[in-house]
Amino acid sequence: MESQNKQIPTGMLSRLYRLGVTAAAPLVAAGLACSARGRRRYAERFGVWGEVPPSAWWMHGASVGEVQGLLPLIGEVRSHHPEQSILLTSTSPTGLDRAGDSVATKRLLPIDVPWCVRRALSSVQTERFVLAETELWPIFLRELINRGIPCHIVNGRISDYTLRRYQMARGIFAPLLERISTVCVASQTQADRYRELGVRSEAIHVTGHTKYDSAPKVSDGTSRGQLRSEFFPGIDDSIPIVTLGSVRPSEETVWLEALQALRSEGKRLKIVLAPRHMEKVGYFVDALQNTNLSWARWSERHERTEYDVLLLDVMGRLEEGYAIASLAFIGATLVDIGGHNPLEAAMYGVPVVVGPYTSVISDVLEDMRAVHALTELQVGESVRVLLGRVVNGDPALREAGERGRQIWSHHRGAAHRVVSVIEHG
């Protein structure tokens, strides 16, 4: 393998990219300053990081989903190397929020402009950089590699769209990918795509996805019963709960309409509605106010005695919502975004439902389809019929849920395998 200290040559496309992002920096700064979300940790976006303790591991996840996938990896390092410090970065404040107290040192990644990147890196001493999935910022990666910092990709994923984009900009990305120390992927298909983009074959390892390597927080029937009452005080054991997880605006419509239809027929069902982003809670409040359903926000639920829908307006409770569910809808699949982790629900034996837009989670869905552990809704399909099956206790749904739990069990151990690859890579 080449020395990591050998400088990466700069081609014409790379130089044009550098000029473009530098020219755009003032516009980016102004745009960030104009939104509350953009102003959070504003200085960090320009490399003002202050004092950063030396770290054995620098892990980066673009946003909430990528950071979620890093949490088992962080847990693995903490368990086996408690003396090793971790720096976590994200391009999203909510990504850093998702890590909670699992990491003490957290920063926002600077915008991909040379002087911002160099200012941030001047504060950092680290043994390795670990990138979740595929957020390749050319200037940032070039600076890391040129400084001799080993770079690793975990949970590597190249979608059809991303593959075409990287192929078009091969002059920028290929020299960087050739110098990546290791790439850990969930499937052979992904391994082939990284190889096609220029990663050395010996650097690619099929390890599974650490996002799916998680242990249930809710472990027994007693806990689930208590949780049902915490979500819906006084709920009867016979009433099913459907959890809509990480939902994007407009995805709630078919579910709320179906629930209203069932209520008009005298059938009883509860829904947990969990938005993907807390800043969108107001949208879902408006949507619920336009129905004839009774509802409450989690933060105000004690003010209500009974309600049909619980709006989860806090972070960190979705897994509990999945644990008590009789059916789980995985958000970002009824809109063209690509979906979120279905195994967060499947590990509880909960039958999983997705819409037609599943490009982001296609690998794990292939596994679930193969064993009939998945219900897939098409646009216009009757959600009311599906909820009717839930109310009637359809055994086929329960059986699909158990098969989904088996898929989850196959992904256990991915974090251990990934840490081993990185440490020996």
Phi, psi and omega in degrees: 000145181294155173298135178294341184276351178291128183293140178281129179295148181254116180269179183299316180298319179297319179294320177295319177299315181300316179296319182296312182290327178294317179295327183278348186305315179299323178292319178298315180300317180294318179298317179296321182292341184273356180233147180299320180295319181291332182281344178296128180052041190303313185298328181297332180293345180245021173087006178274091188256350183066204181281129179238119180298148176303145184228144172281330183229128169246115181247141181228130173230133187303312183210204188301313183298316180292320177295322176304320179291337179277339185302317175297327178292318176299317178298321179297316178296315180300322183290316187261342180223064185298340180279349185270128182275155183230133169254130178245131173237158176209163172266003184228130175302324179292333174297315177295322178300322183297331181288341179056227181267010183291338179226133182279324185253116183225141178215157170277135177295138179291158173298153190278065178238135189311310185290330177291314180298314183294324178297316179295314183294335178294343180267353193249135165236117183216155180271335183198154176242130183239117184255125179275132179062231186217085173241087188265101175266110191302314182293317180299310181296321179299317180295319178299309184294319179295337178271003177080019179271118179300134182244132183233144173249130177238154183055036185303133181212125176240111178283170178302315181295314181296322179301315180296321182294317180291327177294321179294327181254034184303326180298335178275314192270327184302315179298331178285313183295331177297337184257003176294134185289311178214151173230121178254126184233167183269344186209163178293329177301315179292323177302316181297323181291319178293323178297320180296330181273357174117001177286138179297139182302320183289348179270350186262133182225132176270106187242347192094173185255123182293338178302329183267002182260077182222149178263143180297138175282330181258115194247350183214166183298323180298317180298320181294320178298318178296321179294320178304317180289330178290323179282318182226090184305132177076012183296138176287144182300336185277350184273120180285156178239132175248126181254125176259106191259136177054048186280141175260155179309136180091340180289336183288339191303308184295329181287317180292323177297318180294321179294320178298320179297317180294321179297323180293339177268001178084012180269146188250131183200144176244150178233133168260120182251111184246103177296150177290320183238132182296332180291350178264004182303321180302322177300315184288330173299314179298319180298318180291325179294338179270011175248173174259021180272148171276142185208164178211153171273146178307316184292346182233016189294334182289349178276352181242145179270328180205146180202155180276324186234132174252117178273115184277092185262028176226155176275155169090003181247002184296319181299323176295324176297322176293320185298330183263003188276151169265345178202143179232126172264132180265116186292170183066024176242349172263356171236158189280071178240318173123352171097163177239181189296111180284340184282348173298328175270319185297332182293347175262008182074020181274129177298137188251139178236136175228160174270195186279348185258097189226028186298326183290329184247025186299323183299308183289329178292328175300317178298318183289321177298321185301332182246015178057050181252026190210141170249127183244120179272140172256156180303129180090352181289150186284110174286331180300321178297318179297316178294328175298321176297323178295313180300323182275001177068043181305117181296334179297326177292316179298320179295321177297322178298319179293324177292326176295323178298324178294323177297316178303318183296332180291337182268355179297145178094357182298320182297319178297317180296320182294314179300319179298317179298314183296316182294333180257003183265000000 
